[in-house]
Structure formats: structure tokens, C-alpha cells
Amino acid sequence: MAHDRRWAGDLRYAGCWAAGFLALLLVVDAAYGTLSAVRAALWAVLALSLFLILLPPRVTAGPGWLATRDLFRTRRVRTDRLTSVVWSDGVAQRLVLKDGDGGLVPLDPRVLVDNPRLWLLLDAGARVSRERGTLEYGVVALRRLAGKVDGETAKAVFRASGMDA
């Protein structure tokens, strides 16, 4: 089983921004002399909302499956039964995995690029899907992602060996 190694750091990042935002709101409100318990509670709700917006889903994978878990639900897809993989470009890139059982998992492709173990588990399941003939759409998206993972892995090897430019 593999998980997103950077999730804990992203969680701290979201928490620090929310705490900083709350502190700023409280200081400014206190400086104007308008701080009350009700206003402090409203600022806390606003900071909590910011935290929830910034909180990334936790991605885990195992042989034949990949799952994302956010605050409200867990989404799971069988990687050995994939029917489509869609890469949507735009401001926030998304990779949407869909399996034959109706499972649907959207995720940020950077999670797979940053975590080669997650990528290897997804790729192994996708290979099984291709062999079975269930993967009808998305081979190009998987190749594109494989290129990104390979490129980042090569860069990491060069950095570790001191050969980066």
C-alpha cells in the first residue's frame, strides 16, 4: 500500500494559512476596538472555511485500487478494471479515473508525479485493464502522465548525483 508522502505537509500548510488568517482578522478587529465573542466566532468560522478549501484529499493506493479521501467521503476506483482515464487541462489539472463498477476518482496528477509508488500501483492496474480490454479511453493520458513521472524521476536522480545544471 502507498500513500501521498506530501499530504501531511499540505495539511500543515492549510492549517498555517488558516491560523494566520484568523490571527490577522482578530488583530485587525481588536485594533479597531470592535472585537467581541460573536465576531471572534465568525472569524473562526471563516478561517475554518479557508482551511477546508485548502485541505487536499488524501490519496492512497494498493494492488488493483486507488482511493481519495476528503473530509466528507472516500472515493475508490479499481485500477485493474479501468474503463476511462481523462486528463483535463486548465487552471487546476485533473485526472479522472473511472472503473467498470461505477467508481470515479478525480485527482491532481501532481500527486502521482510526486509519489512514484502511487504511480507504479496505478500503472500496474492500468496495464491489467488494457490487457483485459476494459480500458476504452485514456491510454494517451496515461502515456502523458508516464512521461511526466519519468521526467521528474530523472531530474531527481540528477539532483541526487549532483549532475543538475
LINVENPE-V321061 format. One record per residue. N is the residue number from 0. RES is the residue in one small letter. PHI is phi as a letter, one per 20 degrees, with the letter a starting at -180 (* if undefined). Layout:
# LINVENPE-V321061
n = (N & N)
res = (RES & RES)
phi = (PHI & PHI)
This chain:
# LINVENPE-V321061
n = (0 & 1 & 2 & 3 & 4 & 5 & 6 & 7 & 8 & 9 & 10 & 11 & 12 & 13 & 14 & 15 & 16 & 17 & 18 & 19 & 20 & 21 & 22 & 23 & 24 & 25 & 26 & 27 & 28 & 29 & 30 & 31 & 32 & 33 & 34 & 35 & 36 & 37 & 38 & 39 & 40 & 41 & 42 & 43 & 44 & 45 & 46 & 47 & 48 & 49 & 50 & 51 & 52 & 53 & 54 & 55 & 56 & 57 & 58 & 59 & 60 & 61 & 62 & 63 & 64 & 65 & 66 & 67 & 68 & 69 & 70 & 71 & 72 & 73 & 74 & 75 & 76 & 77 & 78 & 79 & 80 & 81 & 82 & 83 & 84 & 85 & 86 & 87 & 88 & 89 & 90 & 91 & 92 & 93 & 94 & 95 & 96 & 97 & 98 & 99 & 100 & 101 & 102 & 103 & 104 & 105 & 106 & 107 & 108 & 109 & 110 & 111 & 112 & 113 & 114 & 115 & 116 & 117 & 118 & 119 & 120 & 121 & 122 & 123 & 124 & 125 & 126 & 127 & 128 & 129 & 130 & 131 & 132 & 133 & 134 & 135 & 136 & 137 & 138 & 139 & 140 & 141 & 142 & 143 & 144 & 145 & 146 & 147 & 148 & 149 & 150 & 151 & 152 & 153 & 154 & 155 & 156 & 157 & 158 & 159 & 160 & 161 & 162 & 163 & 164)
res = (m & a & h & d & r & r & w & a & g & d & l & r & y & a & g & c & w & a & a & g & f & l & a & l & l & l & v & v & d & a & a & y & g & t & l & s & a & v & r & a & a & l & w & a & v & l & a & l & s & l & f & l & i & l & l & p & p & r & v & t & a & g & p & g & w & l & a & t & r & d & l & f & r & t & r & r & v & r & t & d & r & l & t & s & v & v & w & s & d & g & v & a & q & r & l & v & l & k & d & g & d & g & g & l & v & p & l & d & p & r & v & l & v & d & n & p & r & l & w & l & l & l & d & a & g & a & r & v & s & r & e & r & g & t & l & e & y & g & v & v & a & l & r & r & l & a & g & k & v & d & g & e & t & a & k & a & v & f & r & a & s & g & m & d & a)
phi = (* & c & b & f & f & e & f & f & f & f & f & f & g & f & f & f & f & f & f & f & f & f & f & f & f & f & f & f & f & f & f & e & m & d & f & c & f & f & f & f & f & f & f & f & f & f & f & f & f & f & g & f & f & e & f & e & f & e & d & c & b & b & f & n & b & b & c & c & c & d & f & d & b & d & d & c & c & e & f & e & c & f & d & b & c & d & d & d & e & q & f & d & f & c & d & d & d & c & d & f & e & n & f & c & c & e & b & f & f & f & f & f & f & f & c & g & f & f & f & f & f & f & f & f & f & f & f & f & f & f & f & f & n & e & f & e & b & p & f & f & f & f & f & f & f & f & f & f & f & f & f & f & f & f & f & f & f & f & f & f & e & m & e & f & e)
